[in-house]
């Protein structure tokens, strides 16, 4: 599920999760929503998890937004910048966004700006429907990220995220980054 349209900035939005495990499917559901929104200039991908092979895809972007479910936290969603981290133990079956960014830098000598949008989920057992509370969080996160992406696209620079966050935090709408418990981790 990949799409590239016109635009000066290369932006990848990568949804993680398993749609057959209720709220773990928040990432792929987000990608489906963005496909329907038809925002020009986005590359949209969804998968169960990040893999070593995704370092190449990351290396070709200026901005990457990874969307995943959170297992805990008080906020409906968090949005935080990812810093590279060489993890001591990772397998080829699952990588954190931090480890994948590190590999992108080491293997391809590229350093895209990577952000994580973690959406709070509540139910992670078998089933394809999002829980009602996760659906509410999903809607709030969609509204937020669409505004961020439009700001970045119109400015042509990933740094527009910082400007956007600064303007929303002055209005009391900034979303914190201290939540933990990414569902895929």
C-alpha positions as CSV (number, residue, x, y, z in Angstrom):
1,X,0.0,0.0,0.0
2,X,2.3,2.7,-1.3
3,X,1.5,6.0,-3.0
4,X,3.5,9.0,-4.1
5,X,2.0,12.2,-5.4
6,X,3.4,15.6,-6.2
7,X,5.3,17.6,-3.5
8,X,8.7,19.0,-2.8
9,X,9.2,17.2,0.5
10,X,9.5,13.4,0.8
11,X,7.2,12.3,3.6
12,X,6.5,8.7,4.7
13,X,3.7,7.9,7.1
14,X,4.1,4.3,8.3
15,X,1.3,2.6,10.3
16,X,2.3,-0.3,12.5
17,X,0.1,-2.9,14.0
18,X,-2.1,-6.0,13.5
19,X,-5.7,-5.1,12.4
20,X,-6.9,-8.5,13.6
21,X,-6.0,-7.6,17.2
22,X,-8.5,-4.8,17.9
23,X,-6.7,-1.6,19.0
24,X,-3.3,-2.9,17.8
25,X,-4.7,-2.0,14.3
26,X,-4.7,1.8,15.0
27,X,-1.6,2.3,12.8
28,X,-3.0,0.5,9.7
29,X,-6.4,2.2,10.3
30,X,-4.7,5.6,10.2
31,X,-3.1,4.8,6.9
32,X,-6.5,3.8,5.5
33,X,-7.9,7.1,6.7
34,X,-5.0,9.1,5.1
35,X,-5.5,7.2,1.8
36,X,-9.1,8.4,1.8
37,X,-8.0,12.0,2.6
38,X,-5.8,12.1,-0.5
39,X,-3.3,14.5,0.9
40,X,-0.8,15.1,-1.9
41,X,2.9,14.4,-1.3
42,X,2.6,11.4,1.1
43,X,4.0,7.9,0.8
44,X,1.7,5.7,2.9
45,X,2.8,2.2,4.2
46,X,1.3,-0.2,6.8
47,X,2.8,-3.3,8.2
48,X,2.7,-5.4,11.4
49,X,6.2,-4.2,12.5
50,X,9.3,-2.4,11.3
51,X,11.9,-4.5,9.7
52,X,15.6,-4.1,8.8
53,X,14.5,-3.7,5.1
54,X,12.6,-0.6,6.0
55,X,15.9,1.3,6.6
56,X,16.1,1.8,2.8
57,X,12.6,3.3,2.7
58,X,13.4,5.6,5.6
59,X,16.7,6.7,3.9
60,X,14.7,8.0,0.9
61,X,12.6,10.4,3.0
62,X,13.1,13.8,4.6
63,X,10.3,13.1,7.2
64,X,8.9,9.9,8.6
65,X,5.9,9.6,10.9
66,X,5.5,6.2,12.5
67,X,2.0,5.5,13.9
68,X,1.5,2.8,16.5
69,X,-0.8,1.9,19.4
70,X,0.1,2.6,23.0
71,X,-0.8,0.1,25.6
72,X,-0.8,2.7,28.4
73,X,-0.9,6.4,29.1
74,X,-3.3,9.1,30.2
75,X,-3.4,11.1,27.0
76,X,-5.3,10.1,23.8
77,X,-2.1,10.2,21.9
78,X,1.5,11.4,22.0
79,X,3.7,12.9,19.3
80,X,7.4,12.8,19.9
81,X,10.6,13.1,17.9
82,X,12.6,9.9,17.6
83,X,16.4,9.9,18.2
84,X,18.6,7.1,16.8
85,X,19.6,4.3,19.2
86,X,21.7,1.3,18.5
87,X,19.9,-1.3,20.5
88,X,22.1,-4.1,22.0
89,X,19.6,-6.8,21.1
90,X,17.2,-6.6,18.2
91,X,16.0,-9.3,15.9
92,X,15.2,-9.1,12.2
93,X,11.5,-9.7,13.2
94,X,11.0,-6.4,15.1
95,X,12.8,-3.1,15.4
96,X,12.0,0.0,17.3
97,X,11.8,3.2,15.3
98,X,14.9,4.4,17.2
99,X,16.8,1.3,16.1
100,X,15.6,1.6,12.5
101,X,16.7,5.2,12.4
102,X,20.1,4.2,13.7
103,X,20.4,1.5,11.0
104,X,19.3,4.1,8.4
105,X,22.2,6.3,9.4
106,X,24.7,3.5,9.5
107,X,23.7,1.7,6.3
108,X,22.7,4.6,4.1
109,X,24.3,7.7,5.7
110,X,20.9,9.4,5.8
111,X,19.2,11.1,8.6
112,X,15.5,11.7,8.0
113,X,13.5,13.4,10.7
114,X,11.4,10.7,12.4
115,X,8.4,11.2,14.7
116,X,6.3,8.7,16.5
117,X,2.5,9.2,16.9
118,X,1.4,6.8,19.6
119,X,-2.3,6.4,19.9
120,X,-3.7,5.0,23.2
121,X,-5.4,1.7,22.8
122,X,-7.3,-0.4,25.3
123,X,-8.1,-3.8,23.9
124,X,-5.6,-6.0,22.1
125,X,-7.3,-9.4,21.8
126,X,-8.6,-11.0,18.7
127,X,-11.1,-8.9,16.8
128,X,-11.0,-6.4,14.0
129,X,-13.0,-3.5,15.5
130,X,-11.4,-0.7,17.5
131,X,-12.7,-0.2,21.0
132,X,-14.9,2.9,21.4
133,X,-12.3,4.8,23.5
134,X,-9.5,3.9,21.1
135,X,-11.8,5.2,18.2
136,X,-12.1,8.5,20.0
137,X,-8.4,8.7,20.5
138,X,-7.9,7.8,16.8
139,X,-10.2,10.7,15.7
140,X,-8.3,13.2,17.8
141,X,-4.9,11.9,16.6
142,X,-6.1,12.1,12.9
143,X,-7.3,15.7,13.3
144,X,-3.9,16.6,14.9
145,X,-1.7,14.8,12.4
146,X,-3.5,16.0,9.3
147,X,-3.0,19.6,10.4
148,X,0.7,18.8,11.0
149,X,1.2,17.2,7.6
150,X,-0.6,20.1,5.8
151,X,1.7,22.6,7.7
152,X,4.8,20.6,6.7
153,X,3.7,20.2,3.0
154,X,2.8,23.9,2.7
155,X,6.2,24.9,4.2
156,X,8.2,22.3,2.4
157,X,10.2,21.6,5.5
158,X,10.1,19.0,8.3
159,X,10.9,21.8,10.8
160,X,7.3,23.1,10.4
161,X,6.4,20.4,12.9
162,X,8.3,22.3,15.6
163,X,6.6,25.6,14.6
164,X,3.2,23.8,14.6
165,X,3.8,22.4,18.0
166,X,4.9,25.7,19.4
167,X,1.8,27.4,18.1
168,X,-0.5,24.7,19.5
169,X,1.2,24.5,22.9
170,X,0.6,28.2,23.4
171,X,-3.1,27.4,23.1
172,X,-2.8,24.5,25.5
173,X,-3.2,21.7,22.9
174,X,0.3,20.3,22.8
175,X,0.4,16.5,23.3
176,X,3.0,15.1,25.6
177,X,5.7,12.6,24.8
178,X,6.2,10.9,28.1
179,X,3.8,8.0,27.6
180,X,5.2,4.5,27.2
181,X,4.1,1.1,26.2
182,X,4.0,1.0,22.4
183,X,1.9,-2.0,21.5
184,X,4.3,-3.4,19.0
185,X,7.2,-3.3,21.4
